[in-house]
Amino acid sequence: MMIALSPVASSYMLPIAGLPWYWRDLEHDRIDEVLPLVLAVDPDRTEAPHWRRDAQDRIGNASAGSGIVIAQCFAGLTLAYFFHVCSRAPDGRPRLVVDRLRWMELGRPHRSLDALLAIVLQTATRFACAEVLLEERACVERRARAALEQRASETGFTATAGAWRRVVPSSR
């Protein structure tokens, strides 16, 4: 069962393939609302038992530039989330590092993933990051990694050893 939250409560909106997608930073008091999605995308039940603790830890370190972003489709269903932290690239530029990326496809293949990648880029822009780094271990499920590999390269990410990188387009 998926919990539908009102898209009105979302902070941001982006049309992707003609449909609106909403996203916001996950708040501490709403962590359990994402658990149905966590259970749905965790077939081996390796992540779900630790979800609450992992989410609390990540949100608790928000002052260090870390957080969780959730994405909702036009119907208000939470279909994706990612864990991120702001860091520095080797050249010193600000970088958004995504170390956990989960999504559920309900429509055509890769609709949720395409939306999620666009939302990752928007989040990097919001935090004034010059680059996005999607860590290879961000996806643990084999089919998800394969989909990410395909879609990341098709959306401008470059594969490197253990990650996909993309320069964030300047908003100027």
C-alpha positions in Angstrom: 0.0 0.0 0.0 1.3 3.4 -0.9 0.6 6.5 1.1 -0.6 9.4 -0.9 0.4 12.8 0.4 -1.1 15.9 -1.0 1.2 17.3 -3.8 0.2 20.7 -2.4 2.4 19.9 0.6 5.4 19.5 -1.7 8.0 22.2 -2.0 8.8 21.9 -5.7 7.2 20.8 -9.0 8.7 19.9 -12.3 6.9 18.6 -15.5 8.5 15.5 -16.8 7.1 13.9 -20.0 4.1 16.1 -19.7 3.2 15.1 -16.1 3.9 17.1 -13.0 6.3 15.6 -10.4 6.5 17.0 -6.9 9.4 16.7 -4.5 10.4 17.9 -1.1 12.9 17.4 1.7 11.7 14.6 3.9 11.0 15.9 7.4 11.8 14.0 10.6 8.1 13.7 11.6 7.2 12.1 8.2 9.8 9.4 8.0 7.3 6.6 8.5 5.2 7.8 5.6 7.9 6.6 3.2 8.1 3.1 4.8 5.5 1.6 2.3 7.8 2.6 -0.6 10.9 1.3 1.2 9.1 -2.1 1.7 8.0 -2.2 -1.9 11.5 -1.6 -3.4 13.4 -3.8 -0.9 12.6 -7.4 -2.0 15.3 -8.9 0.1 14.2 -7.0 3.2 17.8 -5.8 3.9 17.0 -2.1 4.0 13.6 -1.9 5.6 14.6 -3.0 9.1 17.0 -0.1 9.2 15.0 2.5 7.4 13.9 4.6 10.4 17.4 4.7 11.9 19.1 5.5 8.6 16.5 8.2 7.8 16.8 9.8 11.2 20.6 9.8 11.0 20.6 11.4 7.6 18.0 14.0 8.5 19.8 14.7 11.8 22.9 15.7 9.9 21.1 18.2 7.7 23.3 21.0 9.0 26.2 19.2 7.4 24.4 19.4 4.0 22.8 16.0 4.0 19.2 15.0 3.7 16.6 12.9 1.9 14.4 14.1 -0.9 11.2 12.3 -1.8 9.4 12.5 -5.1 5.7 12.1 -5.8 3.9 11.5 -9.1 1.0 13.6 -10.2 -1.4 11.4 -8.2 0.4 12.2 -5.0 2.0 8.8 -4.5 5.6 8.8 -3.2 7.4 6.8 -5.8 11.0 7.7 -5.2 13.6 9.0 -2.8 17.3 9.6 -2.5 19.8 10.2 0.2 22.3 13.0 -0.5 25.1 14.9 1.1 26.8 18.1 -0.1 30.6 17.7 -0.3 33.5 19.0 -2.4 34.8 17.6 -5.7 38.6 17.1 -5.9 38.9 20.5 -7.6 37.1 22.1 -4.7 33.8 22.8 -6.4 30.6 21.9 -4.4 29.2 18.5 -5.3 25.9 16.7 -4.5 26.7 13.1 -3.7 23.8 10.7 -3.9 24.5 7.5 -2.0 21.0 5.9 -1.9 18.6 6.0 -4.8 15.3 4.1 -4.8 12.2 4.3 -7.1 9.2 2.4 -8.2 7.9 2.3 -11.7 4.2 2.3 -12.1 3.9 3.6 -15.6 6.0 3.1 -18.7 9.5 1.9 -18.0 11.8 4.5 -16.5 9.2 7.3 -16.0 9.9 7.4 -12.2 13.7 7.1 -12.8 13.7 9.9 -15.4 11.8 12.1 -12.9 14.2 11.1 -10.1 17.3 12.0 -12.1 15.8 15.4 -13.1 14.9 16.0 -9.4 18.5 15.1 -8.4 19.7 17.8 -10.8 17.2 20.3 -9.5 18.3 19.6 -5.9 22.0 20.1 -6.9 21.0 23.5 -8.4 19.1 24.4 -5.2 22.2 23.7 -3.1 24.5 25.5 -5.6 26.4 22.4 -6.5 28.5 22.4 -9.7 28.4 18.6 -10.0 26.4 15.5 -9.2 28.0 12.2 -8.2 25.7 9.2 -8.2 27.5 6.5 -6.4 27.4 3.0 -7.9 26.3 1.6 -4.6 23.4 4.0 -4.5 21.3 1.2 -6.2 21.6 -2.2 -4.6 19.1 -4.2 -6.7 20.6 -5.6 -9.9 17.7 -4.5 -12.2 17.7 -1.0 -10.7 21.5 -0.7 -11.3 21.0 -1.7 -15.0 18.2 0.8 -15.4 20.3 3.5 -13.8 23.3 2.7 -16.0 21.1 3.0 -19.1 19.2 6.1 -18.1 22.1 8.0 -16.5 24.1 7.9 -19.6 21.1 8.9 -21.7 20.5 11.9 -19.5 24.0 13.3 -19.6 25.8 11.5 -16.8 29.2 10.1 -17.5 30.2 6.7 -16.1 33.4 6.6 -14.1 34.9 4.0 -11.8 32.2 3.3 -9.2 30.0 6.3 -10.0 28.2 8.4 -12.6 29.0 12.1 -12.7 27.3 15.1 -14.3 28.1 18.8 -14.4 25.1 20.8 -13.2 23.9 23.2 -15.9 24.3 26.8 -14.7 21.1 28.6 -13.9 22.5 31.9 -15.0 
